[in-house]
């Protein structure tokens, strides 16, 4: 990863660094290593120069490929080709920071779903955990399976609750099982960091999104795009369980009852990553401060 650090000693009051301000900010639950990686990405020439050029071109191709799908709905559909192309690009062009954030995302998502399964359904729901530790691990349909996991979880959890004529309720902190939330950063393999690994995360996502429109069926692409708005749904489950509705203020992607256009799927995918980091970070914060929170709850009940 880049050697850029966010040191308060470098602060210039006449020319403050916006990324330093965000790196020091503690208003969210973003893991510091992930936040630093994202902010280093934000400051790269790739994001400043390439992204404004790539974004309109990529979105134009989304429109073209969506029109093609109207007439040839199954032509060129190949999840294998999609994943192979993404992994090739990640190895050869995407920066080390961006690849790190991508691998983190799938591990966090699987841990959060297992955490909610353990506490809201006694671990009874089916699961397909995605815990990639290298770029090669992503080839096994991981990007598509990630979306399927979220929808399957929502369907099965609510079926479970409906069968028991129950709803999600706040749980005492001492009754919450945090075993699903495990540190994994040290398990991620060394990632490529050559001179040609220059693409920042946002630019890479904008380039990859048209590939989803081209190589997935209409149904799969629309489901993948709409799944981004389930961020609010998953956050509601966690907020209700913790009785902490204020964490909803950190959610960017809102409820999919009114699905947004696939045209901006790349931007919403970035916001999805931020939402996931904040929810995961919040759960880790509660885990690590459970005793203090439990004492506060007891004082409030007294």
N, C-alpha and C positions, 0 to 999 in steps of 0.2 A: 504494500500500500504506500501511498505518498508519504513523504517525510514531513509534510506540512503539519505544524502543530498550532493549537490555538492558545497562545500564551498571553495572559492579561498584561504582562510586562511590555508587550508590543503595542498596547493601546495608545492611539494618537487622538486626543480630544478634537483636533481640527480635521481629522480624516479617519473617523472610526470605521473599523472593518465590520460590515454587516454579518459576516459569517462568524466572527469572534463573538459578537453579541448573542447570536443564536446558540453557539457552542456553550456559552456560559449560562444561558437562560435555564431556569429550573421550573418553568411553568408546565412542563409536560413530563411524561414518564419514559421518554426515549432513552434507551441504553446509551451511555456516553460513547462507547466505541462505534456503535452504529451511527449515532448522530454525527460524530466526527467524520466518518467515512462518507456520509451523505453530503455534509457541508464542504468537504474537500472536492467532491464531485461538482457541487454547485459553483465552485470557483475556477473550474478548468476552462481552458480555451475551447474545448469540445462543446461544452454546454453554452458558452457565450457566443461562439461563432457558428458552429454546425447546427445546433438545435433550431434556431430561427429559420434556417434554410431547409432542414430535413422535415420539420413538422408539417408545413403546408403540402409538401410533396407527398409525404406518407399518408396524410389524410385524403389527398386526392386519389391515391391508389386504393384506399379503403372503399371509397365511393365506387370506383371502377370495378373492384372485385365483388362488391355487393350487387352491382348490376349484372355482372356475369353470372352470379349465383341464381338470379331470377330465371335464367334461361338454361343453364346447365348446373343444376343443384348438386350433382355428385362428381362432376369432373374435377380432377386433380386433388381430390380429398385424400389426405395422407397424414395422419398424426405422426407417423414415424418420420416422414420427411420433415415435418415441422420441427420436431424435437432434435433431429440430427442437424438441421440448419442452425437452430438456436445455439446448440452446444458448440458447433464449429465457430460461430461468431463470438461466443463467449471466450473460447480459448484463444482466438487469434486477434480480436479487436477490442473487446470490452475490458475496461480497467479492472485492476485487482479490487479496488474499493467497491465497484458496482457488482462484481461477481460475488463478493463477500455478502453484500446486502441481499442478493437474490437467494443465495443458499440459506441465509438466516431466515428468510421469509417462510420457506416451506417448513423448516424445523419448528419455528414459532407457531405456525398455523396448526400443525399436527398436535403440538403440546397443548395449545389452548382448547382444541376440540376434545382431546382426551380429558383435560381438566374439567370441562363442563359436563362431559359424559359421566365422569366419576362422581360428580357432586349433584347433578340434576337427574341422573338416570341410573345411579348405582353401578355405572360401568357396563350396563346391559346392552348398549347400542353397538351395532357393527362398526368396525373401524378399518380404515386403510391408511395407516400412518405413512407420511412422506418425510423421511429424515435424511436427505442427501447431505453427504459430507464432501463431495467432489462434483465437478462439472459433469463427469461421466455418469454419475448417479441420476442425472436429470433426464437421460435419454429414455428411460422407461416410462414414457407417457406422463411424467410428473406434472407438467403444466396443466394438462387437461384433467388429470385425476384430482388436482387441487380444487378445481371448481366443482367437480362431482362430489367430493368429500363434503363441501360446505352445504350443498343442496340436500344431500342424503342425510346429513346430520340434522338439519332443520326439520325435514320431513319425519325422520324417525323419532327425534326428541318429542315433537309435538304429538305424534301418534301415541308415544309412550305416556305422555301427560294426559291426553284425552281419554285413553283407556282406563286410567286411574282417576279420572274426573278431578284432576289436579292442575295447579298452575305453579310457576316458579315463584318461590317465596324467599325472603331474606333468611340467611343461615347464620347462626352464631359463629364467630370466627374460629372458635375451638373445634367446631364440627366440620370445618372445611378441609378437604384432602388436597394437599399441594404436591403430592408425589409425582404428578405428571410434569411439573415444571422443573426441568433439569438444565443446568448449564451445559452448553454443547460447543461453545466457540473454540475450545482447544481441540475438538475433534475434527474441525474443518481442515482439509488437506491444503497444502501450499497451492496458491493460485497463480496463474501466469501473470508476469509483470515485466514484459518485454517492451521495447520502444514502440511496438505496434499495438500494444494494449492501451489505447488512448480514449476510447469511447466512454463518456459518462453514462450514468444510469438512465437519465431521461431521454437522451438521444437514442440510446440502444433500444429502449422500450418503444419509442416512436417508430423506429425502423422495424421492430419485430411485429408490431400490431397488424400491419397489412398482411404479414405472412399468416397470421391467424385467420384473417378474412379469406385468404386465398386457399389455404390448405385444410381448413376445417369446413364442415358442412354449415349451412345457414343456421341450423338449430344449435350446433355446438358453439359457434361464434357468438350468437346472441345470448346463449346461456352464460358463456364466459364473461361477456360484457356486463350482463345484468347481475352476475354474482358479486360484482364489486360493490353494489349497493346493499348487499347483505351485511356490510360492516356494521351498520346501525343495528340490525337485528341481533347479531352476535353480541354487540356491546350492551344491548338492552338486557340480554340474558345475564351477563356478568354483573351489570349495574344493579339489577334486581336482587341477585343472590347476595351481593355485598351490601345492599341497601345504600348505594353510593351513586345516586342519579347524576351527580355533578360530572362524572367522567364522560357523560354523553356529550359534553361540550367539546371534547377532543375529537369527535367523529366528523370526518369530512364527507364521506359518501353516505347519502341518505337513503331512505327506504325504497325498495324496488317496486312498490305498488304502482308507481308512475315511472316506468323505465326510461332512462335517458338515452340519447342517441349513441350509437356505436362510434360515431364520428370522433368523439373525444375520449375514446376508451383508453388511449395512451396516457392522457393526463390523469384520468380517474384511477388508472392502475398505479401511478405514483402515489396518489392520495391513499389508495388502498394499503400500500406499503407503510405509509406513515400511521394509518389507523391501526394496523396490526402491531407495529412497534409500540405504540402507546398503550394498547390493551395488554399486550404481553408484559410491558414494563410495569403497568399498574398491578397486575397479578403478582409479579415478582416483588414489588414494593410491599404489598400486603403480606406476602409470605415472609419476607425478611423482617417485618415490623409487627408480626402477629401478636406478640405479647403486649406491646404498647397499645395496639388497637383494642385488644381484649380488655385491658385495664380501663381504657377510656369508656368502652361499652358498659362495663360493670359500674363505673362511676355514674354514668348517665341513668342506669337502671336503679341505682341506690336512692 
